[in-house]
Amino acid sequence: MAVDLTCPYCSFSRNLPEEKIPPNARSATCPRCKQRFFLSYKDGMLITEKTTEEGFRQKAGQEVKETPLRTEAPWEDRSALGLWQAIYQTVKGVMFSPDRFFSRLNYSRGLREPLAFGLLTGSIGTMFSIFWQFLMVSGGLMSIGNAIIGQFTFGLFFLITIVVAPILVIAGIFVSTAIWHLFLLLLKGADNGFEATFRVIAYSHALQVWGLIPIIGGWISLVWQLIVQIVGLREIHETSYLKVFFAFLIPVAIVLFLVITAIILIVFFLGQQHLGQMWQ
């Protein structure tokens, strides 16, 4: 059953499933006007009231638990904000205050909007990162002597990048979400479902804009995006950092184990071949 929760100060309203409101919740903070208001039940109906901090303290014997209203990301409100302002506010929120951004992010609005945002920012960052690497590797490809060949190669590379980058981004979002969510489930740290994990991974691609910076931008985005994902998953699932850290470390440890095992087997196989040749 869903209930309408309306801020008594600015009349901002949000429709929430009743099970998402903790039974001992006594207050909430409006995501629009940032005012804190009191929650109470009357004849089975949820009532919101204006009050002060002193008013909260006067609720003797009641534990006040603040429940922030979850709302959509600015990107999802671009019809009101405008496209560029929606992108700017979303990138800024994810990049500089991920704890606040994801603690207030709704996780029951579907996958389409976060996927579209992740695809947009991720593709731009990925294309530029590949472009800078191409320039480093190609070196003097565009020299005067190789101008014609160089221009043809550059144009072909650019077209391939435009096609490949979005595919890599979409695959990366879904694969990363699946891995994170699987291990969070195993650690009982994914109470708010697959979509919550997906939204964190998709919106964390805002950090891919660092790819616009030559050479070091890709490394900055990689590290910063991981930090944002850890913070975001902790906030949106309302779990502990310890569970999120282990959800990251366990698959990394598995991959390292497989790589080391493969290296040992290859070295052993090559060593056996070398010994065989010596005795021939």
Beta strands, then each sheet from edge to edge (+ up, - down):
strand 1: 2-6
strand 2: 13-17
strand 3: 27-29
strand 4: 36-42
strand 5: 45-49
sheet 1: 1+ 2-
sheet 2: 3+ 4- 5+
end
